[in-house]
Amino acid sequence: MKNLLKSIFIIFIISCFPIIFLYANNPKEISFYELTITALCFYCVGLIIWCLLRILTKNSNKALVLAAMAIIVFSNYHHMELGIRKVFGFMEYWHLVPIICFLLFVFYKFVKHNMKDTTANAVVLVFAISFSALFAVNVILCLPYAYQSLKEQEVDNNFSVIIDEATPKKNIYYFVFDEYSNFPIIKKYYDYDNSGFETYLKDYGFSISYDSHNECYSTTTILTNILNLNYVSTPETAEDTKLKMREQAKIYDIFKQAGYEIIGVGKTANSMGVESKSQSNSKGGGQTAKGESFFQILVRNTVFYPFVKIDNDQRAKDILNGINYFKDKDNYKNKTSVLTVSYFESPHEPFLFDNNGNAVSPQHYYDWDEKKYYLDQYKFITDCMKTIVANIIENDPDSIIFLSSDHSARFRDEFEEEDKRNPFHAVYAGKNRKFNIAGKSGVNTMRTIIEEALDIDMGEVEVPTYD
């Protein structure tokens, strides 16, 4: 029984060390749920490897030595391959895997037939001490964050809202096009004149801000704060905490109190905390800019890395489904007192569309070096916005429309920090109704819109700046 417990413990710390290491370096980006599920998967694989080797060797210590080596090699295989290919550039995955497997088989034969049990026990002890120390150090690094999360105090975001039931309830459409640069920024860095779209919006009666600035250029932070009408989160706030804040956002409370229905279109389950009518509503934790989850990042380090795929075709379909939702006249019928929130992960990378909406080669999905790919997707999304605006105003002319981005383009060296925080803002409330949104942040622009929609006094809040 003692040997069994020792084996289970050692397999746990070796299998789960890469997970706790990555978590310790990114605690605010990863939810506890993701951490637990990923650790369970890696641990189960480790146990299976150990059980098979225990049966083959009929020796607990030798099985542990072999299992530990196999887990270390397979879970860090991609790093090993990159190192080997720096020396032997001609080596490919399918060359190296058989060689590694052969070497592990030789090691297995050596341990099983030539290693003494006392030696195996000493090696196991070294593994146990080394990985226990490494595991403990990373757990300690996580403790301040865990303590902070448990202690986390709610931000005082209460303010009195008295809504006149007699106030006409206009439908409201709130759009976020991630990383859509405003007019001065796209001209400054891409030498692209977008005045055609600017004139298009003005002809419809939109008010435009050219010099707004948000508190940072972290999408989840900006959206959390806009939806809560105040600066309730920072880039340091944990992602799962921000998601909960979006799901329980102040703006939804206010509009529900006013008798509104809340619907989502686009990728809103995570970004807006609202189920989407145009796509599946899977909710995950944090993702990289490439759309990789915590689990996918870890698997990419293992021997299975070639089989980790990000479904960019589905991402493109989700964007197009969201756009098409606003083309369907049935979605405007009998629609009163509705707040529609929409999030489109574009022109944010990956660059899936050219300027005509055709597919881009995968090799350019994340190509910021060539300005063409961001700019082409930017032009395509601009055309999509024109289509959305035309359809909403044709079918729901008395509505309020807030077109926005969270920030401008970010991933080129010449982009200045202040310019990255400069979003696109354009607001419509009728042909002859002008909004004073010049220079206002996303939070204060949304407060201005609520004042117009519900005839209540919101005022403005001071805009902080976060790194």
C-alpha positions in Angstrom: 0.0 0.0 0.0 2.9 2.3 0.9 4.5 1.7 -2.5 1.2 2.3 -4.3 0.7 5.7 -2.6 4.3 6.7 -3.3 3.9 5.8 -7.0 0.6 7.7 -7.3 2.1 10.8 -5.7 5.3 10.8 -7.8 3.3 10.3 -11.1 1.1 13.2 -10.0 3.9 15.7 -9.4 5.8 14.7 -12.6 2.7 14.6 -14.8 1.2 17.9 -13.5 4.4 19.9 -13.1 4.2 21.5 -16.6 0.6 22.5 -15.8 1.4 24.1 -12.5 4.5 25.8 -14.0 2.4 27.4 -16.8 -0.3 28.3 -14.3 2.1 29.9 -11.9 3.4 32.2 -14.7 -0.1 33.1 -16.0 -2.5 32.8 -12.9 -4.8 35.6 -14.0 -5.3 34.2 -17.5 -6.4 30.7 -16.5 -9.5 29.6 -14.7 -9.5 27.0 -11.9 -11.8 24.9 -14.0 -9.3 24.8 -16.9 -6.5 24.1 -14.5 -8.3 21.2 -12.9 -9.5 19.5 -16.1 -6.1 19.8 -17.8 -4.3 18.4 -14.7 -6.7 15.5 -14.6 -6.1 14.6 -18.2 -2.3 14.7 -17.9 -2.4 12.8 -14.6 -4.6 10.1 -16.2 -2.2 9.6 -19.0 0.7 9.4 -16.6 -1.1 6.8 -14.5 -1.9 4.7 -17.6 1.8 4.8 -18.6 2.9 3.8 -15.1 0.3 0.9 -14.9 1.5 -0.5 -18.2 5.1 -0.4 -17.2 4.3 -1.9 -13.8 2.7 -4.8 -15.5 5.7 -5.3 -17.9 8.4 -4.9 -15.3 6.7 -6.4 -12.3 8.7 -4.0 -10.2 7.3 -0.8 -8.7 10.5 1.2 -8.5 11.7 0.3 -12.0 8.2 1.1 -13.4 8.4 4.5 -11.7 11.8 5.2 -13.2 10.6 4.3 -16.7 7.3 6.1 -16.3 9.0 9.3 -15.1 11.4 9.3 -18.0 8.6 8.6 -20.6 6.4 11.4 -19.1 9.2 13.9 -19.1 10.2 13.1 -22.7 6.7 13.0 -24.1 5.4 16.1 -22.3 8.4 18.2 -23.4 9.0 16.6 -26.8 8.3 19.7 -28.9 11.0 21.6 -27.0 13.5 18.7 -27.5 12.6 18.6 -31.2 13.2 22.3 -31.7 16.6 22.0 -30.0 17.6 19.0 -32.1 16.6 20.7 -35.3 18.8 23.6 -34.5 21.7 21.2 -34.9 20.2 18.8 -37.4 18.0 21.0 -39.5 17.0 18.2 -41.9 15.3 16.2 -39.1 11.4 16.2 -39.2 8.8 15.0 -36.7 8.4 11.6 -38.3 12.2 11.1 -38.3 12.6 12.0 -34.6 9.6 10.2 -33.0 10.8 6.7 -34.1 14.3 7.5 -32.9 13.1 8.7 -29.5 10.8 5.7 -29.1 13.7 3.4 -30.0 16.0 5.1 -27.4 13.2 4.8 -24.8 12.9 1.1 -25.6 16.6 0.6 -25.1 16.3 2.4 -21.8 13.4 0.2 -20.8 15.4 -3.0 -21.6 18.4 -1.6 -19.6 16.2 -0.7 -16.5 14.3 -3.9 -16.6 17.2 -6.3 -16.9 20.3 -4.5 -15.7 19.3 -1.9 -13.1 19.3 -3.1 -9.5 16.2 -2.4 -7.4 18.3 -0.4 -4.9 19.5 1.8 -7.8 16.0 2.2 -9.1 14.8 3.2 -5.6 17.6 5.8 -5.4 16.6 7.3 -8.8 13.0 7.4 -7.7 14.0 9.3 -4.6 15.9 11.8 -6.7 12.8 12.3 -8.9 10.6 12.6 -5.9 12.8 15.3 -4.2 13.5 17.3 -7.3 9.9 17.4 -8.6 8.4 18.0 -5.2 10.7 21.0 -4.7 9.9 22.4 -8.2 6.2 21.7 -7.7 6.2 23.4 -4.2 8.0 26.5 -5.5 5.4 27.0 -8.2 2.5 26.4 -5.8 4.0 29.0 -3.5 4.2 31.5 -6.4 0.5 30.9 -7.0 -0.5 31.5 -3.4 -0.6 35.3 -3.4 -2.9 35.3 -6.4 -5.1 32.6 -4.8 -5.3 34.6 -1.6 -6.2 37.7 -3.5 -8.9 35.9 -5.4 -10.4 34.6 -2.2 -10.3 38.0 -0.6 -11.5 39.8 -3.6 -13.8 42.6 -2.7 -16.6 43.8 -4.9 -16.1 47.2 -6.4 -18.7 49.7 -5.3 -20.5 50.2 -8.6 -23.9 51.1 -7.3 -25.6 54.2 -8.4 -29.2 55.2 -8.2 -31.2 54.6 -11.4 -34.8 55.8 -11.6 -36.4 54.8 -14.9 -39.6 56.5 -16.2 -41.8 53.8 -17.5 -43.4 56.2 -19.9 -40.0 56.8 -21.7 -40.2 55.3 -25.2 -38.0 52.1 -25.4 -35.8 52.3 -28.4 -34.0 49.2 -29.6 -30.2 49.5 -29.0 -27.5 47.8 -31.0 -24.0 47.7 -29.4 -21.2 46.4 -31.7 -17.6 45.7 -30.9 -15.2 45.0 -33.8 -12.0 43.9 -32.1 -8.9 45.8 -33.1 -10.7 48.1 -35.6 -8.5 51.2 -35.9 -10.3 54.6 -36.0 -9.9 57.0 -38.9 -6.7 58.9 -37.8 -4.9 55.7 -36.7 -5.5 53.8 -39.9 -4.2 56.8 -41.9 -1.2 57.3 -39.7 0.1 53.8 -39.7 -1.3 52.2 -42.8 -1.6 55.3 -45.0 -5.2 54.3 -45.7 -7.8 56.9 -46.3 -11.1 55.6 -44.8 -13.0 58.8 -45.4 -15.5 57.0 -47.6 -16.8 55.1 -44.6 -16.6 58.3 -42.5 -18.8 60.1 -45.0 -21.1 57.0 -45.2 -21.7 57.2 -41.4 -22.2 60.9 -41.3 -24.7 60.8 -44.1 -26.8 58.4 -42.0 -26.5 60.8 -39.0 -23.8 59.1 -37.0 -21.7 61.1 -34.4 -18.0 60.1 -34.5 -15.2 60.4 -32.0 -11.7 60.8 -33.4 -9.8 61.1 -30.1 -11.3 58.7 -27.6 -9.0 56.7 -25.4 -9.7 53.6 -23.3 -7.9 52.7 -20.1 -5.7 50.1 -21.7 -5.8 47.8 -24.8 -6.8 44.6 -23.0 -10.0 43.5 -24.6 -11.5 41.6 -21.7 -10.7 44.5 -19.3 -12.2 47.1 -21.6 -15.4 45.1 -22.2 -15.8 44.3 -18.5 -15.6 48.0 -17.7 -17.9 49.2 -20.4 -20.6 46.6 -19.5 -20.3 47.7 -15.9 -20.3 51.4 -16.7 -17.3 51.9 -14.5 -13.7 50.9 -14.1 -14.3 47.7 -12.1 -11.4 45.7 -13.5 -7.8 46.1 -14.6 -5.5 44.0 -16.8 -4.4 42.3 -13.5 -7.9 41.1 -12.7 -8.3 37.3 -13.2 -10.0 36.3 -16.5 -12.6 34.1 -14.8 -13.4 37.0 -12.4 -13.8 39.4 -15.4 -16.1 36.9 -17.2 -18.3 36.7 -14.1 -18.4 40.5 -14.0 -19.5 40.5 -17.6 -22.2 37.9 -17.0 -23.5 40.0 -14.1 -22.9 43.3 -15.7 -24.6 46.5 -14.5 -25.8 47.4 -17.9 -27.9 44.3 -18.1 -29.4 45.0 -14.7 -30.4 48.5 -15.8 -32.0 47.5 -19.1 -33.8 44.5 -17.6 -35.2 46.9 -15.0 -36.4 49.0 -17.9 -38.1 46.0 -19.4 -35.6 45.2 -22.1 -34.7 41.8 -23.5 -31.0 41.2 -23.9 -29.7 39.1 -26.8 -26.2 38.4 -28.2 -25.0 38.1 -31.8 -21.5 37.0 -32.7 -18.9 35.7 -30.2 -20.7 37.0 -27.1 -20.7 34.1 -24.7 -17.2 34.9 -23.4 -16.7 38.5 -24.6 -20.1 39.9 -23.4 -21.4 37.3 -21.0 -24.5 36.8 -23.1 -25.6 33.7 -25.1 -25.3 34.2 -28.8 -28.2 33.8 -31.3 -25.8 33.3 -34.2 -23.3 30.7 -33.0 -22.6 28.1 -30.3 -22.2 29.4 -26.8 -19.2 27.5 -25.5 -17.5 29.3 -22.6 -13.9 28.7 -22.0 -11.2 30.4 -20.0 -8.4 32.6 -21.4 -7.1 32.2 -24.9 -4.0 33.4 -26.7 -4.3 35.8 -29.6 -4.2 32.7 -31.8 -7.2 31.2 -30.1 -5.3 28.5 -28.1 -6.7 27.4 -24.8 -4.6 26.5 -21.8 -5.0 22.8 -22.6 -3.9 23.3 -26.3 -0.8 25.3 -25.2 0.3 22.4 -23.0 -0.5 19.7 -25.6 1.6 21.7 -28.1 4.6 21.0 -26.0 4.1 17.3 -26.1 4.7 14.6 -28.7 1.1 15.1 -29.9 1.7 18.7 -31.0 1.1 18.2 -34.7 -2.4 17.1 -34.0 -3.4 20.3 -32.2 -5.5 22.3 -34.6 -7.3 25.6 -34.2 -10.5 25.6 -36.3 -10.0 28.9 -38.1 -12.6 27.9 -40.6 -15.2 27.8 -37.8 -14.0 31.2 -36.6 -14.6 32.6 -40.1 -18.0 31.0 -40.2 -18.9 32.5 -36.8 -18.0 36.0 -38.0 -20.1 35.6 -41.2 -23.0 34.1 -39.4 -23.0 37.1 -37.1 -23.0 39.5 -40.1 -25.7 37.6 -41.8 -27.9 37.8 -38.7 -28.4 41.5 -39.4 -29.3 40.9 -43.0 -32.3 38.8 -42.1 -35.4 40.9 -42.0 -37.1 38.4 -39.8 -34.8 39.3 -37.0 -36.3 42.8 -36.9 -40.0 41.8 -36.8 -41.9 42.5 -33.6 -38.7 43.7 -32.0 -39.3 46.2 -29.2 -37.3 47.1 -26.1 -34.3 44.9 -27.1 -30.6 45.5 -26.3 -28.5 43.6 -28.8 -24.8 43.2 -27.9 -22.5 42.0 -30.7 -18.8 41.0 -30.7 -16.8 40.2 -33.8 -13.2 39.0 -33.4 -12.1 41.0 -36.5 -10.1 42.7 -37.9 -8.2 41.2 -35.0 -5.9 38.3 -36.0 -6.1 35.7 -37.4 -6.4 37.4 -40.8 -9.0 35.1 -42.4 -10.4 37.4 -45.1 -9.0 39.5 -47.9 -10.7 42.8 -48.8 -13.4 41.0 -50.8 -14.1 38.4 -48.0 -12.2 35.6 -49.7 -10.1 33.2 -47.7 -6.5 34.0 -46.9 -3.7 31.5 -46.9 -3.0 30.0 -43.4 0.6 31.1 -43.6 -0.6 34.7 -43.4 -3.1 34.3 -40.6 -0.8 36.1 -38.1 1.3 38.1 -40.6 1.7 41.6 -39.1 4.9 42.2 -41.0 3.0 42.6 -44.3 0.6 45.4 -43.7 -1.7 44.1 -46.4 -3.3 41.3 -44.3 -4.5 43.4 -41.5 -5.6 46.2 -43.9 -7.4 43.8 -46.2 -9.4 42.3 -43.3 -10.0 45.8 -42.0 -11.5 46.8 -45.4 -13.7 43.7 -45.4 -15.0 44.4 -41.9 -15.7 48.0 -43.0 -17.9 46.8 -45.8 -19.6 44.5 -43.3 -20.3 47.4 -41.0 -21.9 49.3 -43.9 -24.1 46.4 -44.6 -25.1 46.1 -40.9 -25.9 49.8 -40.7 -28.0 49.9 -43.8 -30.0 46.9 -42.7 -30.6 48.2 -39.2 -31.7 51.7 -40.3 -33.9 50.3 -43.0 -35.7 47.9 -40.7 -35.4 49.7 -37.3 -34.8 53.4 -38.1 -35.7 54.6 -34.6 -33.1 52.5 -32.9 -29.7 53.5 -31.3 -26.6 52.1 -32.8 -23.1 52.1 -31.1 -20.4 51.0 -33.5 -17.1 50.5 -31.6 -13.8 48.8 -31.2 -11.9 48.1 -28.0 -8.6 49.4 -29.3 -6.8 50.1 -32.6 -4.2 47.8 -34.2 -1.4 46.8 -31.8 1.2 44.3 -33.1 3.7 46.4 -35.0 6.7 48.0 -33.3 6.0 51.5 -34.6 2.5 51.6 -32.9 2.7 54.1 -30.0 1.1 53.0 -26.7 -1.4 55.9 -26.6 -2.5 55.2 -30.2 -3.2 51.5 -29.3 -5.7 52.7 -26.7 -7.5 54.8 -29.3 -10.8 53.0 -30.2 -13.3 53.6 -33.0 -16.6 55.1 -31.8 -19.6 56.1 -33.9 -23.2 56.5 -32.5 -26.5 56.9 -34.2 -29.9 57.8 -32.7 -31.7 59.2 -35.7 -30.8 61.3 -38.7 -31.0 64.6 -36.8 -29.8 63.6 -33.4 -26.2 64.4 -32.6 -24.2 63.0 -29.7 -21.4 64.7 -27.9 -19.0 61.7 -27.7 -15.8 63.5 -28.7 -12.9 62.2 -26.6 -15.0 60.0 -24.5 -13.9 56.5 -23.4 -15.9 53.4 -24.1 -17.4 53.6 -20.5 -18.4 57.2 -20.8 -19.8 56.8 -24.3 -22.0 54.0 -23.1 -23.2 56.1 -20.2 -24.1 58.8 -22.6 -26.1 56.3 -24.7 -28.0 55.1 -21.7 -28.8 58.7 -20.8 -30.3 59.1 -24.3 -32.1 55.7 -24.3 -33.7 55.8 -20.8 -33.7 59.5 -20.1 -31.7 59.2 -16.9 -28.7 61.2 -15.6 -25.5 59.1 -15.6 -22.7 61.6 -15.8 -19.2 60.7 -16.5 -16.4 58.9 -14.6 -12.7 59.6 -14.5 -10.7 57.4 -16.9 -7.7 55.6 -15.4 -4.7 54.4 -17.5 -3.3 50.9 -17.0 -0.1 49.5 -18.5 
